[in-house]
Amino acid sequence: MDEPWQRDEVQSPCVNICVIHRESGLCMGCLRTTDEISRWGRISDSERREISATLAARAPQIRGKRRKKRRESK
């Protein structure tokens, strides 16, 4: 009967993979910019929703590029 505690606010998309992609400036884990990450605790739920709505579209900016660099350097 103990329900997990949940907040009403929009939760952070952080997945604890905090590596910033040099070219795009996006976090490899959550796809937010460093500015968005640092401001997350202070912004409104509506701004959080706006940011969250753009995250999936950002994935092509970093997907595959990290591995490609590693292969080129070998």
N, C-alpha and C positions, 0 to 999 in steps of 0.2 A: 504494500500500500504506500510505500515511500516512493513518490514520484521524483524523478530527477529535477533538480532546480533549474529553471530556465528563465532567461531574461526576456523582456518584451522587445528589446532593441535588436537591431540588425547586428548579427554576430560577425566577427572578423573572419575573413576567408583564409587566414593563416593556417598552413599545414606543417609548420616547423621545418621547412626547407628554405632557409633564409640565405639565399645566394643571389646577388644582384648581377644580372646579365649586363655586361659592359656596353654593348652596342645599343640596346633598347632602353636600358635603365629600369627594367622591370625585374621584380623578384621572380626567380625561377619556380618558386613554390606557389605563391598566391596570385602572381601576375599584377600586383600593385606597384606603383612607383614608390620610391623612398619617401617622397612628400606625402603620398596617401597613407603609407604605413605610419609615419610619424604623427599625422594629424588624426588618425582613426578614432582615438579616444575622445577627441574634442569636437568632431563634426556631428551634424544632425543625422537622424535616421534617413531623411529623404536624400541627403548627399551620399550616405552609405549605400542606399539602394541604387542611386545613379551610378556610382563606381562599380558596384557588384554586377550591374547589368552589362557593363562593358568588358568584364574580365575574360569571358570565353573568346571574344573576338580578338583579344590580344595574344592569345596562345601562338598563332603562326609567327609572331615576331621573334620567338625564342625557340620553338620546338625544333629539334634536330641540329641547331647551330652549335650547341655545346659539344656534342659528340663529333661533329665535323671538324672542329678545330683540333680536337685531340687526335683524330686520325691523320690530319695533315701534318702534325708535328712529329709523327713517328717516322 
